[in-house]
């Protein structure tokens, strides 16, 4: 079939999907890269209700496609009509593989909002070579996981003017709200299943037998390990290590960048584009990276630690997983519920992601402790249903507008694909901002 739609949003009637639809409709016009849009999912009636909810018109009119992850033919039919599929159906370890397979087979580009390292690395291992062959560009983690982390790190390292260079950058994620906002059940379920299947990620990494290049980072002071509570005085927050997909995604990005300064793995692209990408990556300075969840109140850290320990203990057994997934509000101490947040809760929330970089004023002299500190920050609206749709749509519009500047095909982390594009400027114009907070010597 002809590629009749610029974008198809798959899983449009889901809790996150409907917010993605609402965001997409803002850019559906003849002067935008997005000129044709369709919604896809299992139930056409639910898709129509979603369209009514998201649209400003009483009788919205968009094509509705029926597709189901249990029906590969329906997915291929959907993907064959689209230039780009936005997959909003999670958990991705359960439902993502057949969607990626359909897109790769039909040469359709694919973006999702996954935050599951095992799924993302498995998709790269299974589909990368085939995607290069068919010209399908597959990029996961195009939401709050993990665009703010990747672009926040790159933004921080760009502030280190030579001969200075960073050694480590720690991100502190602070979620703020006037109300007691709860998370969506699909996000919670992905986290539970990720912890329950952490051994599968280790097995996958062993089975691929591919040693990635290690970025050249000045000095030998990697990020501390463990879950010690920290008081970061410079930003006024208490913090503890956050089990997050962000560090693993950034390691993939920095490794690919180290293997090939153009940011690609042997893709035969236009020499001018390769040069353009190489110039961009020459400005990026690799650094050790970690993520911590942060709060202004000391007692809030103990709540976070308790939730993590409950999930860690119970997810190790089938009965424990059953308890976690059937009673999320109880076992997450009120942080998640099956119905998700209310409109009022979503509107009241925002995030700040601080990047505290430590490094050397002269990268040629790393015999002493880091003596330089640069603090930057990424801020934006509520992470799950406002920021994530904004980020996903700006990634999608970048693909549509700058497709000729991107890898012709393959499975990549978002930083590799979108770093040298106009994405950061697009985010800045749409409510996700990047700021330099301070630069100076580390106090003795």
C-alpha positions in Angstrom: 0.0 0.0 0.0 1.0 3.6 -0.5 2.3 5.6 2.5 -0.9 7.6 2.8 -0.4 8.9 6.4 2.5 10.9 7.7 1.8 9.6 11.2 -0.2 6.8 12.7 -0.6 6.8 16.5 -1.0 3.2 17.7 -2.6 2.7 21.0 -4.3 6.1 20.6 -7.2 5.3 23.0 -4.9 4.4 25.9 -4.3 6.7 28.9 -1.1 8.2 27.4 -2.1 7.7 23.8 -5.1 10.1 24.1 -2.8 12.8 25.3 -0.5 12.2 22.4 -3.5 12.5 20.1 -4.4 15.8 21.7 -0.8 17.1 21.2 -0.6 15.9 17.6 -3.8 17.7 16.6 -2.1 21.0 17.4 0.3 20.4 14.5 -2.0 18.9 11.9 -2.2 21.6 9.3 -1.0 22.3 5.7 1.9 24.4 6.9 3.3 21.8 9.3 5.4 18.7 8.5 2.3 16.8 9.7 -0.3 16.9 7.0 -2.1 13.6 7.5 -2.8 11.6 10.7 -4.6 8.4 11.6 -5.4 6.7 14.9 -5.0 3.0 15.4 -6.0 0.5 18.1 -8.1 -2.5 18.9 -11.5 -0.8 19.2 -12.7 1.7 16.7 -15.4 3.0 19.1 -12.8 3.8 21.7 -10.7 5.5 19.1 -13.6 7.7 18.1 -14.3 8.6 21.7 -10.6 9.5 22.1 -10.8 11.7 19.0 -13.9 13.5 20.4 -12.1 14.0 23.7 -8.9 15.4 22.1 -10.5 17.4 19.3 -11.9 20.9 19.6 -14.7 20.1 17.0 -17.9 18.4 17.8 -17.6 16.0 14.8 -13.9 15.2 14.4 -12.9 13.4 11.2 -9.7 11.3 11.1 -9.1 7.8 9.7 -9.4 5.1 12.4 -7.4 1.9 11.8 -8.1 -1.3 13.7 -4.9 -3.1 14.7 -3.9 -5.4 17.5 -0.6 -6.7 18.8 -2.0 -10.2 18.7 -2.7 -9.9 14.9 0.6 -9.4 12.9 -1.3 -8.9 9.6 -3.3 -6.0 11.1 0.0 -4.4 12.2 1.7 -4.8 8.8 -1.4 -3.3 7.2 -1.2 -0.3 9.6 2.5 0.1 9.1 2.4 -0.2 5.3 0.2 2.9 5.2 2.3 5.1 7.5 5.5 7.0 7.1 5.9 7.0 10.9 4.2 5.0 13.6 4.1 6.3 17.2 3.7 3.3 19.5 1.9 4.1 22.8 1.1 0.5 23.8 3.0 -0.7 26.8 4.4 -2.5 28.7 6.7 -2.8 25.7 8.2 -6.1 26.8 4.7 -7.6 26.4 3.4 -5.7 23.4 6.2 -3.9 21.6 8.0 -6.6 19.5 5.3 -7.3 16.9 4.9 -3.5 16.3 8.6 -3.1 15.7 8.6 -6.2 13.5 5.8 -4.8 11.3 7.5 -1.4 10.9 10.8 -2.9 10.0 9.3 -5.3 7.5 7.4 -2.5 5.7 10.1 0.1 5.9 8.1 2.3 8.2 9.8 4.6 10.8 9.0 3.9 14.4 9.1 5.9 17.7 7.9 5.0 21.1 8.0 6.2 24.7 9.5 3.1 26.2 11.6 3.2 29.4 12.5 -0.6 29.4 16.2 -1.3 28.8 15.7 -5.0 28.1 13.1 -4.3 25.4 15.2 -1.6 23.7 18.4 -3.6 23.7 16.6 -6.7 22.4 15.1 -4.7 19.5 18.6 -3.5 18.6 20.0 -7.0 18.7 17.1 -8.5 16.7 16.2 -5.8 14.2 19.1 -3.4 13.6 20.5 -5.1 10.5 17.1 -5.7 8.9 16.0 -2.1 9.7 19.1 -0.8 7.8 18.2 -3.0 4.9 14.5 -1.8 4.7 15.2 1.8 5.6 13.2 1.7 8.8 14.4 4.1 11.5 13.5 2.6 15.0 14.0 4.9 18.0 12.7 4.1 21.5 12.6 6.3 24.6 11.2 9.4 22.9 9.4 10.7 26.0 10.4 11.7 29.5 12.4 8.5 29.2 14.9 9.5 28.0 15.1 12.7 26.0 15.5 15.1 29.0 18.3 12.9 30.3 20.2 12.6 27.0 19.8 16.1 25.9 20.3 17.4 29.4 23.7 15.6 29.6 24.7 16.8 26.1 23.7 20.3 27.0 25.8 20.2 30.2 28.9 18.8 28.5 28.7 21.5 25.8 29.3 24.1 28.5 32.8 22.7 29.2 35.0 24.9 27.0 38.4 23.4 26.2 40.7 22.6 27.9 38.1 21.9 30.6 36.2 18.6 30.4 33.7 16.8 32.7 34.4 13.6 34.5 30.9 12.8 35.8 27.5 14.3 35.6 24.7 13.4 38.1 21.1 14.2 37.3 18.6 15.0 40.1 15.0 14.5 39.1 12.5 16.6 41.1 8.8 16.0 40.5 6.7 18.9 41.8 3.0 19.4 42.2 0.4 21.4 44.1 -1.6 18.2 44.5 -0.8 14.6 45.4 -0.5 13.4 41.8 -0.5 9.6 41.1 1.1 7.8 38.2 -0.5 5.7 35.5 -0.8 1.9 36.0 1.0 1.1 32.7 4.1 2.9 33.9 3.9 1.1 37.2 3.4 -2.3 35.5 6.4 -1.7 33.3 8.5 -1.0 36.4 7.3 -4.1 38.2 8.0 -6.3 35.2 11.3 -4.7 34.7 12.5 -5.5 38.2 11.0 -9.0 38.0 12.9 -9.7 34.8 16.2 -8.0 35.5 18.0 -11.2 35.0 16.8 -11.4 31.4 18.6 -8.1 30.6 21.9 -9.5 31.9 21.3 -12.7 29.9 20.6 -10.6 26.7 23.8 -8.6 27.2 25.8 -11.8 27.6 24.2 -13.5 24.6 24.8 -10.6 22.2 28.6 -11.1 22.8 29.3 -7.6 21.6 31.7 -5.4 23.5 30.9 -1.8 23.0 33.5 0.8 22.8 34.2 2.6 26.1 34.1 6.4 25.9 37.4 8.2 26.8 36.6 10.1 30.0 39.3 12.1 31.7 40.2 11.0 35.2 39.3 7.8 37.0 36.5 8.8 39.4 33.3 7.1 38.3 29.9 7.7 39.9 29.5 6.3 43.3 27.4 3.1 43.6 24.8 2.1 46.2 21.7 3.8 47.5 23.1 6.2 50.0 21.0 9.3 50.8 22.6 12.5 49.6 21.9 16.1 50.4 22.8 18.2 47.4 23.3 21.6 48.9 23.8 23.5 45.7 20.3 22.8 44.5 18.6 22.3 47.9 17.5 18.7 47.5 17.7 15.4 49.2 18.3 12.5 46.8 18.8 8.8 46.4 19.8 6.7 43.4 17.0 6.0 40.9 16.8 2.7 39.0 16.3 4.3 35.6 16.7 3.5 31.9 18.5 6.7 31.4 22.1 5.6 32.2 21.9 2.5 30.0 20.5 4.5 27.1 23.2 7.2 27.5 25.9 4.5 27.7 24.6 3.1 24.3 24.7 6.6 22.8 28.2 7.4 24.0 29.5 4.0 22.9 28.1 4.4 19.4 29.5 8.0 19.3 32.9 6.6 20.3 32.8 3.9 17.7 32.0 6.4 14.9 32.2 10.2 15.4 29.4 10.7 12.9 27.2 8.9 15.4 26.3 6.0 13.1 27.2 2.3 12.9 28.4 2.0 9.3 25.3 3.4 7.7 25.9 4.6 4.1 24.7 8.2 4.4 25.4 11.4 2.4 28.9 12.7 3.2 27.6 16.2 3.9 25.3 14.8 6.5 28.1 12.7 8.0 30.2 15.8 8.3 27.4 17.8 9.9 26.9 15.1 12.5 30.6 14.8 13.1 30.8 18.5 13.8 28.0 18.3 16.3 29.5 15.3 18.1 32.9 17.0 18.3 31.2 19.4 20.8 30.0 16.6 23.1 32.3 15.5 25.9 31.6 12.0 27.3 31.2 11.7 31.1 30.1 9.1 33.7 26.4 9.5 34.2 23.9 8.6 37.0 20.3 9.6 37.9 18.9 10.3 41.4 15.3 11.0 42.5 15.2 14.1 44.5 12.9 15.9 46.9 13.0 19.0 49.1 12.0 17.1 52.2 14.2 14.5 53.9 11.2 12.3 54.8 10.2 12.0 51.2 13.3 10.0 50.4 12.3 7.3 52.9 8.9 7.0 51.1 10.7 6.5 47.8 13.1 3.9 49.3 10.2 2.0 50.9 8.3 1.8 47.6 11.5 0.6 45.8 12.1 -2.1 48.5 8.5 -3.3 48.3 8.6 -3.7 44.6 12.1 -5.3 44.8 11.0 -7.9 47.3 7.5 -8.8 46.0 8.4 -8.8 42.3 10.7 -11.8 42.8 7.8 -14.2 43.0 4.6 -14.8 40.9 2.4 -14.2 43.9 4.2 -11.0 44.8 3.8 -9.7 41.3 0.1 -10.6 41.4 -0.2 -8.5 44.6 1.7 -5.6 43.1 -0.3 -5.5 39.9 -3.7 -6.0 41.4 -3.3 -3.5 44.3 -1.0 -0.8 43.0 -2.3 2.0 45.1 -1.6 0.0 48.3 1.8 -1.3 47.5 3.1 1.9 45.9 2.0 3.8 49.0 -0.5 5.9 46.9 2.0 6.7 44.1 0.1 4.8 41.4 -3.5 3.7 40.8 -5.2 1.9 37.9 -7.3 4.9 37.0 -4.3 7.1 36.6 -4.2 10.8 37.5 -7.0 13.3 37.2 -7.0 16.2 34.8 -6.4 18.6 37.8 -3.5 16.5 39.0 -1.9 16.5 35.6 -2.3 20.3 35.2 -0.7 21.0 38.7 2.5 19.0 38.1 5.9 19.8 36.7 9.5 18.6 36.7 13.0 19.9 37.2 16.0 17.9 36.2 19.3 19.2 37.5 22.6 18.2 36.0 25.6 18.7 38.3 28.8 18.2 36.4 32.2 17.7 38.0 35.4 17.7 36.0 38.7 19.3 35.4 39.6 22.9 34.4 42.4 21.3 32.3 41.7 17.8 31.0 45.4 17.2 30.5 46.0 17.4 34.2 43.8 14.8 35.9 46.2 13.7 38.6 44.2 15.5 41.3 40.5 15.6 42.2 38.0 17.3 39.9 38.2 21.1 40.4 35.4 22.4 38.2 31.6 22.3 38.5 28.9 23.2 36.0 25.2 23.0 36.9 22.5 23.0 34.2 18.8 22.3 34.4 16.0 21.0 32.2 12.4 22.0 33.3 9.0 21.1 31.9 5.4 20.2 32.7 4.0 17.0 34.2 6.2 14.1 33.0 3.7 11.4 31.8 0.8 13.1 30.1 2.1 16.6 29.2 5.9 16.5 28.8 6.0 13.0 27.2 3.4 13.8 24.4 5.2 17.1 23.8 8.6 15.4 23.5 7.2 12.5 21.3 5.5 14.9 18.9 8.5 17.1 18.5 10.6 14.0 17.8 8.0 12.9 15.2 7.9 16.3 13.6 11.7 16.3 13.4 11.6 13.0 11.7 9.1 14.2 9.1 10.9 17.5 8.5 14.5 16.4 8.6 14.2 12.7 7.4 17.0 13.3 4.9 19.4 14.4 7.7 18.8 11.2 9.7 20.2 7.7 9.5 18.5 5.9 6.6 17.6 3.0 8.8 18.5 1.1 12.0 17.7 0.8 15.7 19.3 3.6 17.7 18.9 5.5 21.0 17.4 8.9 20.6 20.5 10.9 21.3 22.3 9.4 18.2 19.4 10.2 15.9 18.2 13.6 17.2 21.3 15.2 18.8 22.5 16.9 15.6 18.9 18.1 14.7 16.7 21.0 15.6 15.0 19.0 18.4 16.3 20.9 21.3 15.2 24.2 19.8 11.8 22.6 19.2 11.5 21.5 22.8 12.6 24.9 24.0 9.8 26.5 22.0 7.2 24.0 23.4 7.7 24.2 27.2 10.8 22.0 27.8 13.6 24.4 28.7 17.4 24.2 29.0 19.2 26.6 31.3 22.7 27.1 32.6 22.5 27.6 36.4 26.1 28.1 37.5 29.8 27.6 36.5 32.7 27.7 38.9 35.5 26.1 40.8 34.5 23.4 43.3 34.7 24.7 46.9 37.5 23.2 49.0 
